[in-house]
Amino acid sequence: MPYTKETILPFIEQRKQLNEHNDINAQLQAGVDFLTGQIITAPVIQDAESARQMGVFIQLLRLPDQWDDNDRLILQLLADPLTWQECRERFLQHIVPLLDAPGTSSSIVLRFSYFTSYLQQRGCTPEEIGSYLISYSGDGNNYDLTPLKFTPLRKFLQDLIKSAEWHVVDAWVNTWKQKGWNSLFYRLLSKAHPERETAYLESVLQQPFKGQIHYELTRVLLQNNIAKYETLIAQSTQHLAQVPDYAARLMGYYSLAAHQPEKYNTLLTEAAYAYLEQYNTTLAGQLFRQPAGAAEINDEQLLPEVVAVKEILVQDKFSAITYLEEHLTDKRYLHPLAFKTIREQLGNRAVSLLLSAVEKDYDARIILPQLMQLDRSLYFDRLWDFTLHKLKSVRTLVAVILAEHPQALEKAGELLQHKKAEQRLTAVQILCRLNSAAARELLQQALHREINDDARDLMLETLGDTITGTDNAATVGQLIAFAKKRGKLSRPLEKWLDDATLPPLFLQDGTLLTQDMMRFLLYRMSRVKEIRSDAEARPLLQLIDRQTSGQFAAHLFSLYSSNNGDAKLRYLLTLAALVGDDQLATQLEASINHWISDKRLKMAEAGVGALAIHGSNKALQAVELMSRKYRVRKSNVGAAALAGLQNAANELGITIHELGDRIVPDFGFQGLFKPFLVKGDTYCAYIDHNFRPAFINDKNRRLKAIPVATPAETKEAFKALSKEVAAQVKLQTQRLEHYLVVQRKWIPAQWQQFFLNHPVMFVYANRLLWALYDENDRLLTCFQCRDNRQLLNLHQEVISIPDNATIRLLHPLYLDDLELLQWKQRFAEQGIVQVFPQLDRPVAALSPQQADTTLVHDFEDISLESALLNKHMEQKGWKLSEGSDGKYVYAYHKTDDDNQLEVIVEMSTVFTEESFRYKLGKLYFIDKTKARQRWFRSTDKEAADCLLPLRHVPPVFYSEAITDIAVSGGLGQIA
């Protein structure tokens, strides 16, 4: 009977997943209809793309000896000439590896009979069928010459070739002469027709420009039987020398000389010089490099470019040194690894060659590391000459080395007086790297007379905040005078940015900014590439009246937006945020949301950073919200928000968590209460345990509702307050649950100020359980906060908090079963409902047996429906890891930024008749400080350095990761 739609569905879904097709075209739908019996005639395909799509059904095909009516429907679908042409390779890739499956003698005979019969019906000759089997078996892509161990496929091929007529054998040999080396064909041929072996080998060895193949094949042949193959290889090498293929000539004699040095060393040396000569001659020589190096070389030391240099040095050092000196003088090409070879072969005698190479503009990034492994006394002083080199890259690299020179301070000080800016910049690089008190003094002296802005920026970066005065007005006057003397304020910063037409900007004393002030402000801000204030612009920014700067800020923001967020003009956005008022913050927040919806994410990231440095509580609250809203989706925007908050915290000298505490609005409350008058009587509002406004009278009695006589305006204000508090509660609940996971610490004064004196946070203090730790991070006790602000332990005793203690949200992982049960009962008796799962939170403790392992295998083979898993993991804060093209999903990850850790759970795709599912795999933790690439799997080479033994993972982070996945596993099934 035909396939069911449920059987076909996973393959259509797979195509959508891998190729991002939301719909399937009419031709592919016709294929589905044919396979499911909706139509009885195979569709006729009209175009190549539709024909290729039919290949998705090939995965349904089984072994040929098991083909039934359903398989024959697919074969009939593929039989269309255009479809076969487009899907043949995919068909062979799928079927040929299956042919080696075990089976009975009769089933194996049927297997190859059905397979060859189908290919013959498609017009394939016996020679083509045999070649397809050899090619798609994958067994011949090596240099293995050992006798074949027969499998069903190899046995069939052996019989096929052995029984073939001479003209068919000729056809095979001619085909594989053109295709090149294949060890499976060679072994089959040498066993069935040994008299044809030499002809095939000779053809392969004489094919020009095959690089790696020539070397590997000659090496294996000579190791296998030098007496048998030496003459053939020598003749083939001589033939290639006449082509000319200089790389093959060189590597051929290199292989021969390894076995018979007396016979071939002279020819090897001649080949090495010839290769170096022809490799570098004119433009044709440059193009010659492409075929010579076309094949990849696994061992870089066996690159012909490296072998040639090594061999001339080994055979005759003095002649080779003279030759290489001339080579460098003529600025002819040398492979980067050749310089390592020169250093290894010559030792300290390589110094002059390496210095000459730097002088002749060879890549200093390659050469200087080799030079630094030699005797310093031979080259250290000579490196000062390279501070005058024309290339900035060379000067920069040399500066790093010269910073360790015994006379670095004195010589860099002299260089700092050089008339050319490039040399002064090099001096600054050396002094900045020294960063000693004397070096900083030299930099400080040169700072205000240096006209090269790159050099000044580097000085400022090294010196940090050099402004020590408290009189901002006087400091600004000095800085402007210095900048004017350096010629930086003589004209507008940009030709199109006429500072005379900009809206006015005022100082806090009501004075209008002068033209010099305006130009200085724009000039200094343009030097900053990040979203932050410039150190020298900061005193002037502190004098500007932000209450009257709205029009100026809006104009700069408009200029930035109209230039489509040009990164070169980002300083306009930054300056607008630094001087802008609350209206600018509102406009910027709206623009960020617009940029995100328009997928202009780079502008959105810059906008989020600018909103953060605006600095108002409202702006920072918006950024805080974005850091959580875009934690998983559009995570680059979320990361920019976090970075913006970090920058804002750095400006204030506090942590990002402390900044989050500061910007929680108090809604105009005085501590826990907000007094208001009703007909001369005083009432107070407070936030009750349900986060709703409640009211008490002057006798401290709670009212059922706000007094009837309360003015309408006041009633409306409290109605609006209720909505504002609800929005804030949603945000603070997320924050505090995150703090539970990362185990954030508060010092006692901070905790008391934030939780006991804030109308909203006091409710959290009442509804959560807290932990007190000593200075050594040992748990002292747990406590709860009551309505009267008393802090009570489990025995209802008032506790005192030592000054050196810290307070955290209690994670149930640290309670034994009895104590946890007692706290649960206490909260239930008091009618306290926790704002998020805390005491009822699932936990997972690390077992001693797993402590030294790095991989968790507990969740392997659990599969879940893809949409269900995506929803669960996103809710738990996990993100999908993607390939560079964004298509191939292979893992989820969750990050602990506070501890620079990341947990990863691998997965693969599973197709069932019902749905498209994910199958979970290994789970492991990595140290992000050691990870050099963004994504990798546990089997990758880099993973060994990054994987953490489970005992090094913070217990709470481990518990949260394991329980997240364990809960998801409860939604799934065993794959």
BELJO-V336054 format. One line per field, one symbol per residue. phi: phi as a letter, one per 40 degrees, with the letter a starting at -180 (. if undefined). burial: # if it has 16 or more other C-alpha atoms within 10 Angstrom, else .. Layout:
phi = ???
burial = ???
//
This chain:
phi = .cccccccddccccccccbgccbbccccccccccccgcbbbccccbaccccccccccdcccbddcbcbcccccccccccddcccccbdcccccccdccccccacdcccccdcccccccccccgccdcccccccccccgcbcabcbcdcccbdcccccdcccccccdcccdccccccccchcaccccccccccadccdccccdccccccfbfdcdccccccccccacccbdccccccccccccccbcccccccccccccbbdccbcccccccccccccccbcfcdccccccccbcccbcbccbcdccdccccccccadccccdccccdcccfccbcdcccccdcccbgcccdcccccccccgccccccccccccbcdccbdcccccccccccccccccccccccccdbdccccccccccccccccccccccccccfcccccccccccdcbccccccccccccccgcccbcbccccccdcccccccccgcbcadcbdcbcccccdcbbcccgcccccccccccccccccccccaccdccddcdccccccbbdcccccccccccccfgddcbccccccdccbcccccccccccccccccccgccccccccccccccdgcdccccccdcccccbcbcfccccccccccccccccccgbcccccdccccccfgcbgcbbcabbfgccbbcabcccgbcbbbcccgccccacddccddccccccccddcccdcccdccccccccccccfcbbcdccccccccbbccccccdcbbbbbbbcccgcccababbcccgcbbcccgccbbbccccbbbccccdcbcccccccccccccccgcbccadbccccbacccdccdccbbbbcbcgcbbcdcccdccccccgcbccbcccgbccbabbbbbccbfbabbbcabcbbbccabbbbcbcbabbcccbccbcbabcccccddcbccdccccddccccccccdcccccccbacc
burial = ..#...#########...........##.########....####....#########..#.###....##.###.####.###.###..##########.......#..##.###..#..#...############.##..##.......###.###.###.#...##..##..##..#############...##..##.#################.##...#..##.###.######...#############.#....##.##########.###.......#...##...#.....###########......##..##.##...###..#######.#..#.##.###.###..#.#.###.##..#....##..##.####....##########.#..##.###.##....###############...##.##..###.##...######.##........#..##..#####....##..##.....#....####.....#..###########.#.############..###.#######.##.###...#.#.##############.##..##.###.##....###############.############.###..###############......##.###.####..#..####.......#####.#.#######........#...........#...#..#..##.##..###..####.##.#..##.#####################....#..####....####.......#...#########......#..#...#......##..##..###.........###..#######...##.###..#####.......#######.....#######.####..##############......##.#....#..######.#.###########..##..#...
//
